[in-house]
Amino acid sequence: MAAHDHEIVSIYGHSEKQKDQLLTRAPECILMWGTKDGWPVGVVHSFVWHDKKVWITFAAHRHRASAIKRDNRVSVTVSGASSRDPECPKGAVTIKGRATFHDDDETKKWFYRALSKKVSPDSKEGEDAFYSLLDSPLRTIISVVPEKWISFDADKSQRDRLGQLSEDEKTPRLSSDTERMNKERKRRGMEPR
């Protein structure tokens, strides 16, 4: 890797399979939304990756519920660092998408069970206790369908620094590492790359 190539990171994207594994194996995500006065806010949640959507639950009276109903554009970040699973890919993905609310009994039943199993995979007693906690009349569920991905595979980055990553394993450079970087380099009196 050439000197200062650490500025180029879009070449370290996850494969579709890695994204799926990361979202399946990582225990937590950060759900982010915008408040009425324009502040970005995020809260850590347990979640389920199902049917190519992120599923999250919270109490319907939380500020995030009214904010997301007002503007359903949200982001969800999932980091492999939150997982103790050695098979969980390293790095993180951020999903930009739109949230849809679900308050029907059928969705609650499968989602609460799936989330309870994920939170307590080794204890049926813990799973059932968490299910009981979730099964509340004030709870709502959202699903987030990805519209854009931001992905960083920390393992690829490390292997590249060690000279162990082949060119065909790299993902194409995004505009941030082509056009935007060169505009910034020019603004600072540096040669384009």
TORPA-4810 file (N, C-alpha, C, O; in nm, 3 decimals):
<nodes>
NODE_1_0.085_-0.118_0.000_0.000_0.000_0.000_0.089_0.124_0.000_0.186_0.131_0.075_M
NODE_2_0.057_0.220_-0.083_0.137_0.342_-0.094_0.119_0.429_0.029_0.022_0.416_0.103_A
NODE_3_0.213_0.519_0.049_0.204_0.611_0.163_0.074_0.691_0.155_0.034_0.734_0.047_A
NODE_4_0.012_0.709_0.266_-0.110_0.787_0.282_-0.235_0.723_0.219_-0.338_0.789_0.208_H
NODE_5_-0.227_0.597_0.177_-0.346_0.529_0.125_-0.449_0.503_0.235_-0.561_0.460_0.207_D
NODE_6_-0.411_0.530_0.359_-0.507_0.513_0.468_-0.626_0.608_0.452_-0.728_0.592_0.520_H
NODE_7_-0.613_0.705_0.364_-0.724_0.798_0.337_-0.832_0.732_0.252_-0.946_0.778_0.249_E
NODE_8_-0.797_0.625_0.182_-0.890_0.557_0.093_-0.944_0.433_0.165_-0.874_0.334_0.180_I
NODE_9_-1.071_0.440_0.209_-1.126_0.328_0.285_-1.246_0.261_0.219_-1.287_0.153_0.262_V
NODE_10_-1.303_0.324_0.115_-1.421_0.262_0.053_-1.386_0.131_-0.018_-1.477_0.056_-0.054_S
NODE_11_-1.259_0.103_-0.038_-1.216_-0.022_-0.102_-1.228_-0.142_-0.009_-1.202_-0.255_-0.049_I
NODE_12_-1.266_-0.118_0.117_-1.277_-0.225_0.216_-1.422_-0.257_0.251_-1.455_-0.275_0.369_Y
NODE_13_-1.507_-0.264_0.152_-1.647_-0.297_0.178_-1.666_-0.446_0.205_-1.586_-0.529_0.162_G
NODE_14_-1.774_-0.478_0.277_-1.811_-0.619_0.301_-1.880_-0.676_0.178_-1.941_-0.602_0.100_H
NODE_15_-1.870_-0.806_0.161_-1.949_-0.875_0.059_-2.093_-0.885_0.109_-2.120_-0.861_0.227_S
NODE_16_-2.186_-0.921_0.022_-2.326_-0.938_0.063_-2.336_-1.046_0.170_-2.413_-1.032_0.265_E
NODE_17_-2.259_-1.154_0.155_-2.261_-1.262_0.254_-2.210_-1.211_0.390_-2.268_-1.245_0.493_K
NODE_18_-2.104_-1.132_0.390_-2.051_-1.077_0.515_-2.151_-0.983_0.582_-2.167_-0.987_0.704_Q
NODE_19_-2.218_-0.899_0.502_-2.319_-0.810_0.559_-2.428_-0.891_0.628_-2.470_-0.860_0.739_K
NODE_20_-2.472_-0.996_0.560_-2.577_-1.082_0.616_-2.530_-1.147_0.747_-2.605_-1.151_0.844_D
NODE_21_-2.407_-1.197_0.749_-2.353_-1.258_0.871_-2.338_-1.157_0.983_-2.373_-1.186_1.098_Q
NODE_22_-2.288_-1.039_0.952_-2.270_-0.935_1.053_-2.405_-0.897_1.114_-2.417_-0.887_1.236_L
NODE_23_-2.505_-0.877_1.030_-2.637_-0.839_1.080_-2.707_-0.952_1.153_-2.791_-0.928_1.239_L
NODE_24_-2.674_-1.074_1.120_-2.733_-1.189_1.190_-2.666_-1.214_1.324_-2.733_-1.248_1.422_T
NODE_25_-2.534_-1.198_1.330_-2.457_-1.237_1.448_-2.436_-1.126_1.551_-2.424_-1.155_1.670_R
NODE_26_-2.430_-1.002_1.509_-2.406_-0.892_1.604_-2.530_-0.873_1.692_-2.642_-0.878_1.641_A
NODE_27_-2.512_-0.852_1.822_-2.627_-0.844_1.912_-2.696_-0.708_1.919_-2.812_-0.700_1.958_P
NODE_28_-2.625_-0.602_1.881_-2.680_-0.468_1.901_-2.661_-0.382_1.777_-2.575_-0.407_1.692_E
NODE_29_-2.746_-0.281_1.769_-2.733_-0.181_1.663_-2.756_-0.044_1.726_-2.801_-0.033_1.840_C
NODE_30_-2.725_0.057_1.651_-2.761_0.194_1.691_-2.862_0.244_1.589_-2.833_0.252_1.470_I
NODE_31_-2.981_0.277_1.638_-3.085_0.335_1.555_-3.071_0.487_1.565_-3.066_0.541_1.675_L
NODE_32_-3.065_0.555_1.449_-3.048_0.701_1.446_-3.161_0.766_1.367_-3.206_0.714_1.266_M
NODE_33_-3.204_0.881_1.416_-3.312_0.958_1.352_-3.286_1.105_1.378_-3.195_1.141_1.452_W
NODE_34_-3.368_1.191_1.315_-3.355_1.335_1.334_-3.469_1.388_1.420_-3.584_1.348_1.402_G
NODE_35_-3.437_1.477_1.512_-3.539_1.538_1.597_-3.605_1.654_1.523_-3.560_1.694_1.415_T
NODE_36_-3.712_1.706_1.579_-3.787_1.816_1.518_-3.699_1.938_1.494_-3.716_2.009_1.396_K
NODE_37_-3.603_1.962_1.586_-3.515_2.078_1.571_-3.385_2.046_1.496_-3.291_2.126_1.498_D
NODE_38_-3.380_1.929_1.431_-3.267_1.897_1.344_-3.150_1.823_1.405_-3.052_1.796_1.336_G
NODE_39_-3.158_1.790_1.534_-3.047_1.717_1.596_-3.050_1.570_1.556_-3.157_1.508_1.559_W
NODE_40_-2.934_1.513_1.519_-2.928_1.369_1.499_-2.915_1.300_1.636_-2.840_1.346_1.721_P
NODE_41_-2.988_1.192_1.656_-2.988_1.120_1.783_-2.979_0.971_1.754_-3.031_0.924_1.653_V
NODE_42_-2.913_0.898_1.842_-2.904_0.753_1.825_-2.915_0.682_1.958_-2.869_0.732_2.061_G
NODE_43_-2.976_0.563_1.955_-2.993_0.481_2.074_-2.955_0.337_2.039_-2.988_0.288_1.931_V
NODE_44_-2.887_0.270_2.131_-2.850_0.130_2.113_-2.972_0.041_2.136_-3.046_0.059_2.233_V
NODE_45_-2.991_-0.055_2.046_-3.102_-0.150_2.056_-3.055_-0.290_2.025_-2.961_-0.309_1.947_H
NODE_46_-3.118_-0.389_2.086_-3.109_-0.525_2.034_-3.196_-0.528_1.909_-3.290_-0.449_1.897_S
NODE_47_-3.166_-0.616_1.816_-3.239_-0.616_1.690_-3.238_-0.755_1.627_-3.165_-0.844_1.671_F
NODE_48_-3.319_-0.771_1.524_-3.322_-0.893_1.446_-3.309_-0.856_1.299_-3.374_-0.763_1.253_V
NODE_49_-3.224_-0.928_1.226_-3.212_-0.914_1.081_-3.295_-1.026_1.021_-3.261_-1.144_1.034_W
NODE_50_-3.404_-0.989_0.954_-3.498_-1.089_0.900_-3.560_-1.035_0.772_-3.602_-0.920_0.765_H
NODE_51_-3.564_-1.120_0.670_-3.627_-1.083_0.544_-3.563_-0.958_0.484_-3.632_-0.873_0.427_D
NODE_52_-3.429_-0.947_0.499_-3.351_-0.834_0.447_-3.394_-0.700_0.506_-3.385_-0.596_0.440_K
NODE_53_-3.442_-0.703_0.630_-3.481_-0.582_0.702_-3.426_-0.590_0.844_-3.408_-0.698_0.899_K
NODE_54_-3.399_-0.474_0.903_-3.364_-0.464_1.045_-3.494_-0.441_1.121_-3.572_-0.352_1.088_V
NODE_55_-3.516_-0.523_1.225_-3.637_-0.514_1.307_-3.597_-0.471_1.448_-3.508_-0.531_1.509_W
NODE_56_-3.664_-0.368_1.500_-3.632_-0.309_1.631_-3.762_-0.279_1.703_-3.863_-0.249_1.639_I
NODE_57_-3.760_-0.287_1.835_-3.878_-0.252_1.913_-3.843_-0.152_2.023_-3.731_-0.148_2.073_T
NODE_58_-3.943_-0.070_2.058_-3.931_0.025_2.169_-4.072_0.066_2.209_-4.168_0.036_2.139_F
NODE_59_-4.082_0.135_2.320_-4.213_0.180_2.368_-4.266_0.292_2.277_-4.192_0.382_2.238_A
NODE_60_-4.394_0.284_2.245_-4.456_0.377_2.151_-4.459_0.521_2.201_-4.477_0.613_2.121_A
NODE_61_-4.442_0.542_2.331_-4.445_0.679_2.383_-4.307_0.746_2.384_-4.295_0.861_2.427_H
NODE_62_-4.203_0.677_2.339_-4.069_0.736_2.332_-4.066_0.845_2.225_-4.139_0.839_2.126_R
NODE_63_-3.981_0.945_2.246_-3.968_1.055_2.150_-3.934_1.003_2.010_-3.979_1.058_1.910_H
NODE_64_-3.854_0.894_2.004_-3.814_0.843_1.872_-3.934_0.798_1.790_-3.932_0.806_1.667_R
NODE_65_-4.040_0.749_1.857_-4.159_0.704_1.783_-4.223_0.820_1.709_-4.253_0.809_1.590_A
NODE_66_-4.245_0.932_1.777_-4.308_1.046_1.710_-4.213_1.107_1.606_-4.258_1.153_1.501_S
NODE_67_-4.083_1.108_1.635_-3.987_1.164_1.539_-3.983_1.081_1.412_-3.980_1.136_1.302_A
NODE_68_-3.984_0.949_1.426_-3.977_0.861_1.308_-4.110_0.863_1.232_-4.111_0.848_1.110_I
NODE_69_-4.220_0.880_1.303_-4.349_0.894_1.232_-4.352_1.024_1.153_-4.413_1.030_1.046_K
NODE_70_-4.288_1.128_1.204_-4.282_1.257_1.135_-4.192_1.248_1.011_-4.224_1.304_0.906_R
NODE_71_-4.079_1.178_1.026_-3.984_1.162_0.915_-3.924_1.023_0.928_-3.842_0.999_1.017_D
NODE_72_-3.965_0.932_0.842_-3.926_0.791_0.860_-3.787_0.758_0.807_-3.749_0.641_0.804_N
NODE_73_-3.710_0.858_0.764_-3.572_0.831_0.723_-3.486_0.810_0.848_-3.478_0.896_0.935_R
NODE_74_-3.422_0.692_0.854_-3.339_0.658_0.969_-3.209_0.595_0.918_-3.195_0.561_0.801_V
NODE_75_-3.115_0.580_1.010_-2.994_0.504_0.985_-2.978_0.402_1.097_-3.020_0.426_1.210_S
NODE_76_-2.917_0.290_1.063_-2.889_0.184_1.160_-2.744_0.143_1.141_-2.703_0.109_1.030_V
NODE_77_-2.666_0.147_1.248_-2.527_0.102_1.243_-2.510_-0.023_1.327_-2.559_-0.032_1.439_T
NODE_78_-2.440_-0.120_1.269_-2.412_-0.246_1.337_-2.261_-0.268_1.331_-2.201_-0.264_1.224_V
NODE_79_-2.201_-0.292_1.446_-2.057_-0.315_1.455_-2.029_-0.458_1.499_-2.093_-0.510_1.590_S
NODE_80_-1.933_-0.520_1.433_-1.890_-0.653_1.473_-1.823_-0.653_1.609_-1.812_-0.758_1.673_G
NODE_81_-1.777_-0.536_1.655_-1.711_-0.527_1.786_-1.806_-0.559_1.901_-1.762_-0.593_2.010_A
NODE_82_-1.937_-0.549_1.876_-2.033_-0.578_1.982_-2.060_-0.727_1.998_-2.133_-0.768_2.088_S
NODE_83_-2.001_-0.808_1.910_-2.027_-0.953_1.912_-1.914_-1.031_1.976_-1.796_-1.000_1.957_S
NODE_84_-1.950_-1.132_2.052_-1.851_-1.226_2.107_-1.837_-1.348_2.016_-1.755_-1.436_2.042_R
NODE_85_-1.915_-1.353_1.910_-1.915_-1.463_1.814_-1.792_-1.453_1.725_-1.778_-1.354_1.653_D
NODE_86_-1.702_-1.551_1.729_-1.581_-1.543_1.646_-1.609_-1.547_1.496_-1.524_-1.510_1.416_P
NODE_87_-1.728_-1.592_1.458_-1.766_-1.597_1.317_-1.824_-1.465_1.266_-1.850_-1.451_1.147_E
NODE_88_-1.846_-1.369_1.356_-1.902_-1.240_1.317_-1.795_-1.159_1.244_-1.685_-1.140_1.296_C
NODE_89_-1.826_-1.111_1.124_-1.728_-1.029_1.052_-1.687_-0.905_1.130_-1.766_-0.848_1.206_P
NODE_90_-1.563_-0.863_1.109_-1.512_-0.743_1.174_-1.555_-0.620_1.095_-1.590_-0.629_0.978_K
NODE_91_-1.551_-0.507_1.161_-1.590_-0.383_1.097_-1.733_-0.347_1.129_-1.788_-0.391_1.230_G
NODE_92_-1.793_-0.267_1.042_-1.928_-0.219_1.068_-2.000_-0.189_0.937_-1.938_-0.166_0.834_A
NODE_93_-2.132_-0.190_0.946_-2.215_-0.144_0.835_-2.313_-0.041_0.888_-2.360_-0.050_1.001_V
NODE_94_-2.341_0.058_0.806_-2.447_0.153_0.835_-2.547_0.144_0.722_-2.511_0.144_0.604_T
NODE_95_-2.673_0.136_0.759_-2.782_0.129_0.664_-2.858_0.261_0.669_-2.897_0.307_0.776_I
NODE_96_-2.879_0.319_0.553_-2.974_0.430_0.541_-3.102_0.370_0.485_-3.099_0.301_0.383_K
NODE_97_-3.215_0.396_0.551_-3.340_0.339_0.505_-3.459_0.412_0.564_-3.446_0.514_0.630_G
NODE_98_-3.575_0.357_0.537_-3.701_0.415_0.587_-3.767_0.315_0.680_-3.774_0.195_0.650_R
NODE_99_-3.816_0.365_0.791_-3.879_0.279_0.892_-4.029_0.268_0.865_-4.095_0.364_0.825_A
NODE_100_-4.078_0.148_0.887_-4.221_0.121_0.881_-4.263_0.067_1.017_-4.197_-0.021_1.072_T
NODE_101_-4.373_0.118_1.071_-4.423_0.072_1.201_-4.513_-0.051_1.184_-4.588_-0.063_1.087_F
NODE_102_-4.501_-0.141_1.283_-4.582_-0.263_1.285_-4.641_-0.279_1.425_-4.567_-0.283_1.523_H
NODE_103_-4.771_-0.288_1.433_-4.837_-0.307_1.563_-4.933_-0.426_1.562_-5.014_-0.441_1.653_D
NODE_104_-4.924_-0.510_1.460_-5.014_-0.625_1.451_-4.963_-0.742_1.535_-4.843_-0.758_1.555_D
NODE_105_-5.055_-0.823_1.582_-5.022_-0.935_1.671_-4.933_-1.040_1.604_-4.847_-1.098_1.670_D
NODE_106_-4.952_-1.064_1.475_-4.871_-1.165_1.406_-4.723_-1.125_1.405_-4.636_-1.208_1.432_E
NODE_107_-4.695_-0.998_1.373_-4.556_-0.949_1.374_-4.499_-0.954_1.514_-4.386_-0.997_1.534_T
NODE_108_-4.578_-0.909_1.613_-4.529_-0.911_1.752_-4.491_-1.053_1.794_-4.387_-1.074_1.858_K
NODE_109_-4.573_-1.149_1.759_-4.549_-1.286_1.803_-4.417_-1.341_1.749_-4.335_-1.389_1.827_K
NODE_110_-4.393_-1.334_1.617_-4.269_-1.390_1.563_-4.148_-1.306_1.602_-4.042_-1.360_1.633_W
NODE_111_-4.165_-1.172_1.601_-4.050_-1.087_1.629_-4.008_-1.096_1.775_-3.888_-1.108_1.803_F
NODE_112_-4.102_-1.092_1.867_-4.065_-1.102_2.009_-3.995_-1.234_2.037_-3.899_-1.238_2.114_Y
NODE_113_-4.041_-1.343_1.975_-3.976_-1.474_1.995_-3.837_-1.473_1.936_-3.742_-1.521_1.999_R
NODE_114_-3.822_-1.419_1.814_-3.690_-1.415_1.750_-3.592_-1.329_1.829_-3.476_-1.368_1.846_A
NODE_115_-3.637_-1.214_1.876_-3.549_-1.127_1.954_-3.514_-1.190_2.088_-3.400_-1.180_2.134_L
NODE_116_-3.609_-1.255_2.150_-3.584_-1.322_2.279_-3.482_-1.434_2.264_-3.396_-1.450_2.350_S
NODE_117_-3.492_-1.511_2.156_-3.394_-1.618_2.130_-3.255_-1.559_2.105_-3.155_-1.615_2.149_K
NODE_118_-3.250_-1.445_2.035_-3.121_-1.383_2.007_-3.057_-1.329_2.135_-2.936_-1.341_2.155_K
NODE_119_-3.139_-1.270_2.223_-3.087_-1.213_2.347_-3.047_-1.322_2.446_-2.949_-1.306_2.520_V
NODE_120_-3.121_-1.433_2.449_-3.092_-1.543_2.543_-3.083_-1.675_2.467_-3.169_-1.761_2.482_S
NODE_121_-2.978_-1.692_2.385_-2.971_-1.812_2.301_-2.949_-1.943_2.377_-2.979_-2.051_2.326_P
NODE_122_-2.896_-1.934_2.497_-2.863_-2.056_2.572_-2.954_-2.082_2.691_-2.926_-2.170_2.772_D
NODE_123_-3.062_-2.007_2.701_-3.150_-2.022_2.818_-3.296_-2.005_2.777_-3.340_-1.895_2.746_S
NODE_124_-3.370_-2.114_2.777_-3.514_-2.106_2.747_-3.584_-2.022_2.852_-3.678_-1.948_2.821_K
NODE_125_-3.540_-2.032_2.976_-3.598_-1.952_3.084_-3.574_-1.803_3.060_-3.664_-1.721_3.077_E
NODE_126_-3.451_-1.768_3.020_-3.418_-1.629_2.989_-3.494_-1.580_2.868_-3.541_-1.466_2.864_G
NODE_127_-3.506_-1.666_2.768_-3.581_-1.632_2.648_-3.727_-1.601_2.682_-3.782_-1.500_2.637_E
NODE_128_-3.789_-1.688_2.761_-3.929_-1.668_2.798_-3.949_-1.543_2.884_-4.049_-1.473_2.870_D
NODE_129_-3.852_-1.516_2.973_-3.862_-1.396_3.057_-3.852_-1.270_2.971_-3.925_-1.173_2.994_A
NODE_130_-3.763_-1.272_2.873_-3.749_-1.155_2.786_-3.873_-1.138_2.699_-3.918_-1.025_2.675_F
NODE_131_-3.929_-1.248_2.651_-4.052_-1.242_2.572_-4.163_-1.176_2.654_-4.237_-1.092_2.603_Y
NODE_132_-4.175_-1.214_2.781_-4.277_-1.155_2.868_-4.255_-1.005_2.886_-4.350_-0.927_2.890_S
NODE_133_-4.129_-0.966_2.897_-4.096_-0.824_2.910_-4.137_-0.747_2.784_-4.190_-0.636_2.793_L
NODE_134_-4.112_-0.806_2.667_-4.145_-0.740_2.541_-4.294_-0.732_2.515_-4.342_-0.635_2.455_L
NODE_135_-4.368_-0.832_2.561_-4.510_-0.842_2.530_-4.590_-0.741_2.611_-4.655_-0.776_2.710_D
NODE_136_-4.582_-0.615_2.569_-4.644_-0.504_2.640_-4.735_-0.427_2.544_-4.702_-0.411_2.427_S
NODE_137_-4.849_-0.379_2.592_-4.940_-0.305_2.502_-4.885_-0.172_2.453_-4.937_-0.117_2.356_P
NODE_138_-4.783_-0.118_2.518_-4.726_0.010_2.475_-4.611_-0.004_2.376_-4.557_0.095_2.328_L
NODE_139_-4.574_-0.127_2.345_-4.458_-0.150_2.259_-4.497_-0.143_2.112_-4.607_-0.184_2.073_R
NODE_140_-4.405_-0.090_2.031_-4.423_-0.088_1.886_-4.298_-0.148_1.822_-4.195_-0.163_1.887_T
NODE_141_-4.308_-0.181_1.696_-4.198_-0.243_1.622_-4.178_-0.164_1.494_-4.274_-0.120_1.431_I
NODE_142_-4.051_-0.146_1.455_-4.023_-0.091_1.323_-3.938_-0.190_1.244_-3.861_-0.267_1.301_I
NODE_143_-3.954_-0.185_1.114_-3.862_-0.253_1.023_-3.797_-0.145_0.937_-3.860_-0.045_0.902_S
NODE_144_-3.671_-0.168_0.903_-3.596_-0.073_0.821_-3.544_-0.148_0.699_-3.467_-0.243_0.711_V
NODE_145_-3.586_-0.103_0.583_-3.541_-0.161_0.457_-3.420_-0.080_0.409_-3.429_0.041_0.392_V
NODE_146_-3.305_-0.147_0.387_-3.187_-0.073_0.341_-3.208_-0.010_0.204_-3.254_-0.075_0.110_P
NODE_147_-3.172_0.118_0.193_-3.171_0.189_0.065_-3.027_0.220_0.024_-2.996_0.228_-0.095_E
NODE_148_-2.939_0.236_0.123_-2.797_0.260_0.096_-2.716_0.196_0.208_-2.756_0.196_0.324_K
NODE_149_-2.600_0.141_0.169_-2.509_0.077_0.265_-2.380_0.157_0.272_-2.329_0.205_0.171_W
NODE_150_-2.327_0.170_0.392_-2.191_0.218_0.415_-2.123_0.106_0.491_-2.165_0.070_0.601_I
NODE_151_-2.019_0.051_0.433_-1.961_-0.072_0.486_-1.810_-0.058_0.501_-1.742_-0.004_0.414_S
NODE_152_-1.758_-0.108_0.611_-1.613_-0.108_0.634_-1.572_-0.241_0.695_-1.610_-0.272_0.808_F
NODE_153_-1.496_-0.319_0.620_-1.445_-0.448_0.664_-1.308_-0.427_0.726_-1.208_-0.412_0.655_D
NODE_154_-1.303_-0.425_0.858_-1.177_-0.398_0.930_-1.072_-0.505_0.903_-0.952_-0.476_0.905_A
NODE_155_-1.114_-0.627_0.877_-1.020_-0.735_0.847_-0.949_-0.708_0.715_-0.828_-0.728_0.705_D
NODE_156_-1.023_-0.664_0.613_-0.960_-0.631_0.484_-0.860_-0.518_0.501_-0.751_-0.522_0.444_K
NODE_157_-0.896_-0.417_0.577_-0.807_-0.304_0.599_-0.677_-0.349_0.664_-0.568_-0.310_0.622_S
NODE_158_-0.689_-0.432_0.767_-0.570_-0.481_0.835_-0.484_-0.567_0.742_-0.362_-0.552_0.739_Q
NODE_159_-0.547_-0.656_0.668_-0.470_-0.742_0.577_-0.402_-0.659_0.468_-0.292_-0.694_0.425_R
NODE_160_-0.466_-0.551_0.423_-0.405_-0.465_0.322_-0.282_-0.395_0.379_-0.180_-0.386_0.311_D
NODE_161_-0.290_-0.347_0.502_-0.175_-0.281_0.565_-0.058_-0.378_0.579_0.058_-0.337_0.579_R
NODE_162_-0.089_-0.507_0.592_0.015_-0.609_0.604_0.059_-0.665_0.468_0.145_-0.753_0.461_L
NODE_163_0.000_-0.612_0.360_0.034_-0.659_0.226_-0.026_-0.794_0.192_0.026_-0.865_0.105_G
NODE_164_-0.135_-0.832_0.259_-0.194_-0.966_0.242_-0.330_-0.963_0.172_-0.397_-1.067_0.167_Q
NODE_165_-0.373_-0.849_0.119_-0.503_-0.839_0.054_-0.483_-0.826_-0.096_-0.413_-0.736_-0.143_L
NODE_166_-0.544_-0.916_-0.171_-0.532_-0.909_-0.317_-0.622_-0.799_-0.372_-0.721_-0.760_-0.309_S
NODE_167_-0.588_-0.749_-0.489_-0.666_-0.642_-0.553_-0.809_-0.685_-0.580_-0.901_-0.603_-0.570_E
NODE_168_-0.831_-0.813_-0.614_-0.968_-0.858_-0.645_-1.057_-0.869_-0.522_-1.179_-0.886_-0.536_D
NODE_169_-1.000_-0.860_-0.402_-1.081_-0.860_-0.280_-1.131_-0.720_-0.244_-1.221_-0.705_-0.161_E
NODE_170_-1.074_-0.618_-0.306_-1.112_-0.481_-0.276_-1.240_-0.445_-0.350_-1.266_-0.494_-0.460_K
NODE_171_-1.319_-0.359_-0.288_-1.440_-0.310_-0.352_-1.406_-0.182_-0.427_-1.307_-0.117_-0.396_T
NODE_172_-1.489_-0.144_-0.526_-1.458_-0.022_-0.602_-1.458_0.102_-0.513_-1.534_0.111_-0.416_P
NODE_173_-1.372_0.197_-0.547_-1.368_0.325_-0.475_-1.501_0.397_-0.495_-1.555_0.403_-0.606_R
NODE_174_-1.552_0.452_-0.387_-1.672_0.534_-0.395_-1.633_0.678_-0.425_-1.515_0.713_-0.420_L
NODE_175_-1.730_0.762_-0.455_-1.702_0.902_-0.491_-1.630_0.976_-0.379_-1.557_1.071_-0.405_S
NODE_176_-1.651_0.933_-0.254_-1.582_0.999_-0.142_-1.431_0.983_-0.154_-1.355_1.070_-0.111_S
NODE_177_-1.387_0.870_-0.212_-1.244_0.844_-0.226_-1.192_0.873_-0.367_-1.077_0.841_-0.398_D
NODE_178_-1.274_0.933_-0.450_-1.229_0.974_-0.582_-1.253_1.124_-0.594_-1.162_1.204_-0.572_T
NODE_179_-1.373_1.164_-0.630_-1.403_1.305_-0.653_-1.386_1.391_-0.528_-1.314_1.491_-0.530_E
NODE_180_-1.453_1.353_-0.420_-1.451_1.438_-0.300_-1.311_1.449_-0.240_-1.269_1.557_-0.198_R
NODE_181_-1.238_1.337_-0.236_-1.103_1.342_-0.181_-1.013_1.432_-0.265_-0.936_1.510_-0.210_M
NODE_182_-1.024_1.421_-0.397_-0.937_1.503_-0.482_-0.973_1.651_-0.475_-0.885_1.736_-0.485_N
NODE_183_-1.101_1.683_-0.458_-1.139_1.824_-0.438_-1.078_1.877_-0.309_-1.029_1.990_-0.304_K
NODE_184_-1.081_1.796_-0.206_-1.024_1.838_-0.077_-0.872_1.848_-0.087_-0.813_1.940_-0.030_E
NODE_185_-0.808_1.754_-0.156_-0.663_1.759_-0.174_-0.625_1.887_-0.251_-0.528_1.954_-0.216_R
NODE_186_-0.702_1.920_-0.356_-0.675_2.041_-0.433_-0.691_2.165_-0.347_-0.609_2.256_-0.352_K
NODE_187_-0.798_2.167_-0.266_-0.824_2.282_-0.177_-0.707_2.302_-0.081_-0.677_2.415_-0.043_R
NODE_188_-0.641_2.194_-0.043_-0.528_2.202_0.051_-0.393_2.214_-0.021_-0.288_2.209_0.043_R
NODE_189_-0.396_2.229_-0.153_-0.271_2.245_-0.228_-0.196_2.114_-0.249_-0.074_2.115_-0.265_G
NODE_190_-0.267_2.003_-0.248_-0.204_1.872_-0.264_-0.234_1.816_-0.403_-0.331_1.857_-0.467_M
NODE_191_-0.151_1.723_-0.448_-0.172_1.658_-0.578_-0.292_1.563_-0.569_-0.314_1.501_-0.465_E
NODE_192_-0.370_1.552_-0.677_-0.482_1.456_-0.677_-0.430_1.312_-0.680_-0.315_1.287_-0.716_P
NODE_193_-0.516_1.216_-0.642_-0.474_1.075_-0.640_-0.573_0.991_-0.715_-0.556_0.869_-0.724_R
</nodes>
